[in-house]
Amino acid sequence: MTILIKVLQFFLSLSILIFIHELGHFIAAKAFKTRVDKFYLFFDWGFSIFRCKKVNGKWRFKFFAKNEPEKYTATEYRDAAGKKQTKYEPIDLSTLPDDDWRRSDSTEYGIGWFPLGGYNKIAGMVDESMDKSQMQQPPQPWEFRSKPAWQRFIIMIAGVTMNVLLAFVIYIGLLTKEGETYLPTAEVNKYGISVDSLAYEFGLRDGDKILAVDGQYIENFQEIPMQIILEKAKTIEVERDGKDTVITLPDDALTQLLAKQDGNFISYRTPFIVASVVENSVGEAGGLQAGDVVVGINDLETPYYQDFVKNVKQFKNQDIDLKVIRDGDTLALAMHLTEEAVIGAYTQTYLSDYFELETKDYTFLQAIPAGFSKTFKELGDYWKQVKLIFSPKTKAYESVGGFISIGKIFPDTWVWSIFWRMTAFLSIALAVMNILPIPALDGGHILFLLIEIITRRKPSDKFMEVAETVGLILVLGLVILANGNDIIRLFR
């Protein structure tokens, strides 16, 4: 059931993002009187689940139908050099039945069967469909290729723009409804941080209180790990045993952090306050109760939950005295740990049980500039992540994730506020990835249009076909890399 919830959230979010992105292209194309032959959610290779189109003034609908025949007939021949070529000639539409879809130039709307994407088929445009039949015909005024460069530029950038606007609208809604709650660094410093083995190698220690990263104090503790990675931090200033200490990170710190696949090299520490005890568990047999505060194992002090987790495994298959504080008294609860070294107790998990969280409330009008700021901060941060991927020195390409990684960011339970927050993040990610200057992506088309505007020379259709092919190979390579990394991680 958990996996199903994650999958449903992933596909709903992806569908929203693709629909909004393609809607941007669609609206801009229609605004400049450019014909859009097809507008599809998901891909319809071979057949579609649903399609509709206006033919002779009437809407016609089809379900689970094969793709419609082309408006062109293909004839193969050999040119003067003996090379095989294909010639496309338009069909005489007047010979077709009145209800034949090919007689209508209106847009065909549909839902494909392959649920990972969507597209607009804009007339007179070299795109990923690589449809050469229309491109061999004389240009028509309603085609993309016949429009001025500035109009084509707007049509191409409209998809990315809509994704940014979607994130902006979502953030306005979330800020208005829920405000913004975060964990202040000053609150974490009550107990100090917990570090993993990598952070320990860097020189950080459990209990350190973070004062600054590269000389800058960061108010929101949860932003610190990403700040260290994205800004390629050189130093972390901490308070340890009442003294200020500056930790200088090694030159390859970024590479090592990215190889971890997560940002949990530092976290907050919390006391181990028992929320509940599992029935028939070691803890229940030993008399552990909800509300107990676990502070030690035998003579080993474990004042924090993180200390307990790091040390309990060394006592597997042993009799222990679990030290707890109950109603102000310290008790020693005798119990026997099994091979798993699990006592069968859940700790309190809400941050508000340990820390005073900071919440900023916004009216709708206040949420507009705050949403704008948040959107462009996320854009900047994601762009920094993308730059790391294309930097071989960092080996960040090894941490790139595909559909499995994206699906994992959604929670096990359906919480609408989290769903929309994840959708806003993915919308920004889609915008940044799509604006990359790679042929086959919007950014590649935009790059060629900018060159055309500056030089006043339009690339040939043949050049665009070759560029599109190269771009598709590059994009396919990125997809294989990302999803290949996911598959490798499954077997590690």
Secondary structure, DSSP 8 states (H G I E B T S, - for coil): -HHHHHHHHHHHHHHHHHHHHHHHHHHHHHHTT--EEEEEEEEEEEEEEEEEEEETTEEEEEEEEE----SEEEEEEE-TTS-EEEEEEE--GGGS-TT-GGG--S-EEEEEEEEEEEEEEETT---TT---TGGGS---TTSGGGS-HHHHHHHHHHHHHHHHHHHHHHHHHHHHHH-EEE-BHHHHTTT-EEE-HHHHHHT--TT-EEEEETTB--SBGGGHHHHHHHTT--EEEEEETTEEEEEE--TTHHHHHHHTSSSTTEEE---EEEEEE-TTSHHHHTT--TT-EEEEETTEE--SHHHHHHHGGGGTTSEEEEEEEETTEEEEEEEE--TT----EEE---GGGTS--EEE---HHHHHHHHHHHHHHHHHHHHHHHHHHT-GGGTGGGG---HHHHHHTS-SS--HHHHHHHHHHHHHHHHHHHTSS-TTSHHHHHHHHHHHHHH-----HHHHHHHHHHHHHHHHHHHHHHHHHHHHHHT-
